[in-house]
Amino acid sequence: MKFAQKSNEIFDQSTAAYHVTDHVDAPEPNPYTPGSIEHTLHAKNWIDAVQWHLEDIIRDPEIDPVAALALKRRIDASNQHRTDMVEELDSYFRDLYRDVKPLPTATINTESPAWALDRLSILALKIYHMQAEVARNDASEAHKAKCQAKLDVLLEQRKDLTEAIDTLLDDIAAGRKYMKVYRQMKMYNDPETNPVLYASSQQK
């Protein structure tokens, strides 16, 4: 089984495991060996699943403003963790293909393998929740039909993206493509580059 195909299995496994408790503070039951790529993929999707539901919670129109601010800070931290894990995945691929010499005609892709896998992880969550909408007993037939049409598109999108990722990895392994790892360098989390944070620090 190719890498992206296997990733889909792990993402679906993680998504299903999250919804056993369906709670943002539930511990992750990661069944894979720590340090393995499977462990990282499972953990990556678990972070995405938790953040998906945090985003649902913060959109509650009745949410307490203080609680909303704390939740926003948690989402920001989750985003940073998510980015760190994507970069960890790209480092894995860079190490995996470190001995491959790119062909003279080799080109770079628009995004790295890990950022494409990030989209695949999110698709697993979209598919899970859209399937839940299709199966809702309290929903109208019109609602279920509308969601089924969306689900069909999501499933096609996952098929296409899975094939594209595996083709990209094959091309990198054969030297037809090459990759680079670009750190995101997010400035708003850094007290030295966010003007609001360093201005506040200077005033103390």
C-alpha positions in Angstrom: 0.0 0.0 0.0 1.3 3.4 -0.9 2.0 6.2 1.6 -1.0 8.4 1.0 -3.3 5.4 0.9 -2.0 4.2 4.3 -2.3 7.7 5.6 -6.0 7.7 4.8 -6.4 4.6 6.9 -4.6 6.1 9.8 -6.5 9.4 9.5 -9.9 7.6 9.4 -8.8 5.5 12.4 -7.8 8.6 14.4 -11.0 10.5 13.4 -13.2 7.5 14.5 -11.2 7.2 17.8 -11.8 10.9 18.6 -15.5 10.5 18.2 -15.7 7.6 20.7 -15.6 10.3 23.4 -16.2 13.3 21.1 -14.5 15.6 23.7 -11.7 18.1 23.1 -9.9 17.1 26.3 -9.9 13.4 25.8 -6.5 11.7 25.7 -5.3 10.4 22.4 -5.3 6.6 22.2 -2.5 6.4 19.7 -1.9 2.7 18.9 1.4 3.2 17.1 5.0 3.1 18.3 6.3 6.5 19.4 8.8 7.9 17.0 7.2 6.0 14.0 5.7 7.8 11.1 2.4 6.1 11.8 2.4 7.6 15.3 3.0 11.0 13.9 0.3 10.7 11.3 -2.2 9.6 14.0 -1.2 12.4 16.3 -1.5 14.9 13.4 -5.1 14.0 12.6 -6.0 13.9 16.4 -4.8 17.6 16.6 -6.9 18.4 13.6 -9.9 16.7 15.1 -9.6 18.5 18.4 -9.2 21.8 16.6 -12.2 21.1 14.3 -14.4 20.9 17.4 -12.8 23.8 19.2 -13.7 25.9 16.1 -17.3 24.6 16.5 -17.4 25.5 20.2 -16.0 29.1 19.7 -18.8 29.8 17.2 -21.5 29.3 19.9 -23.4 32.7 19.9 -24.0 32.3 23.6 -20.4 31.7 24.6 -19.0 33.7 27.5 -16.5 36.3 26.2 -13.8 35.3 28.7 -14.2 31.6 27.7 -14.1 32.6 24.1 -10.7 34.4 24.6 -9.2 31.4 26.3 -10.5 29.2 23.5 -9.0 31.5 20.9 -5.6 31.2 22.6 -6.0 27.5 22.7 -6.8 27.4 18.9 -3.7 29.6 18.3 -1.5 27.2 20.2 -3.1 24.3 18.3 -2.4 25.9 15.0 1.3 26.3 15.9 1.5 22.6 17.0 -0.2 21.6 13.8 2.4 23.6 11.8 5.2 22.0 13.8 3.9 18.5 13.0 3.7 19.2 9.3 7.3 20.4 9.3 8.2 17.2 11.2 6.6 15.2 8.5 8.5 17.1 5.8 11.7 16.5 7.6 10.9 12.8 7.5 10.5 12.9 3.8 13.6 15.0 3.3 15.6 12.4 5.3 13.9 9.5 3.5 15.0 10.9 0.1 18.3 12.4 1.1 20.3 10.1 -1.1 18.2 10.7 -4.3 20.0 12.9 -6.8 17.5 15.0 -8.7 17.6 14.7 -12.5 18.7 17.8 -14.4 15.1 18.3 -15.5 13.7 17.9 -12.0 11.2 20.5 -10.8 9.8 21.5 -7.5 6.2 21.1 -6.5 3.8 23.9 -5.5 3.6 22.4 -2.0 5.5 19.9 0.0 4.3 16.3 0.6 3.5 17.1 4.3 1.3 20.1 3.5 -0.6 17.9 1.0 -1.0 15.3 3.7 -2.3 18.1 6.0 -5.1 18.6 3.5 -5.7 14.9 3.4 -6.1 14.8 7.1 -8.7 17.6 7.0 -10.5 15.8 4.3 -10.9 12.7 6.6 -12.7 15.0 9.1 -14.9 16.6 6.4 -15.9 13.2 5.1 -16.7 11.9 8.6 -18.9 14.8 9.5 -20.6 15.0 6.1 -21.4 11.3 6.4 -22.9 12.1 9.8 -25.1 14.7 8.2 -26.3 12.3 5.5 -27.3 9.8 8.3 -29.1 12.2 10.5 -32.5 11.0 11.6 -33.8 14.4 12.4 -32.8 16.0 9.1 -35.0 16.6 6.1 -34.6 14.5 3.0 -33.6 17.7 1.2 -30.8 18.3 3.7 -29.6 14.8 3.4 -29.6 14.9 -0.4 -27.6 18.2 -0.3 -25.1 16.7 2.1 -24.8 13.5 0.0 -23.9 15.6 -3.1 -21.2 17.3 -1.0 -20.0 14.0 0.3 -19.6 12.7 -3.2 -17.4 15.6 -4.1 -15.3 15.2 -0.9 -14.7 11.5 -1.7 -13.7 12.3 -5.2 -11.4 15.0 -3.9 -9.8 12.5 -1.5 -9.3 10.0 -4.3 -7.6 12.6 -6.5 -5.5 14.1 -3.7 -4.3 10.6 -2.6 -3.2 9.7 -6.1 -1.5 13.1 -6.5 0.5 12.7 -3.3 1.6 9.2 -4.1 2.6 10.3 -7.6 4.6 13.2 -6.1 6.4 10.8 -3.7 7.2 8.4 -6.6 8.5 11.4 -8.6 10.7 12.5 -5.7 12.0 9.0 -5.2 12.9 8.8 -8.9 14.5 12.3 -9.0 11.8 13.8 -11.3 10.8 16.1 -8.5 12.7 17.6 -5.5 11.5 19.1 -2.3 12.5 21.7 0.2 11.4 22.2 3.8 10.3 25.8 4.4 9.7 26.8 8.0 6.5 28.8 8.3 8.1 31.5 10.4 4.8 32.7 11.8 5.3 36.1 13.2 2.3 36.6 15.3 3.3 33.9 17.8 6.8 35.4 18.2 7.3 38.1 20.9 10.2 39.4 18.9 8.3 39.9 15.7 4.7 40.7 16.7 4.7 44.5 17.3 1.8 44.2 19.9 3.8 41.7 21.9 7.2 43.5 21.8 5.6 46.9 22.4 3.9 45.5 25.5 7.2 44.0 26.7 9.0 47.3 26.2 6.4 49.1 28.4 7.0 46.9 31.4 
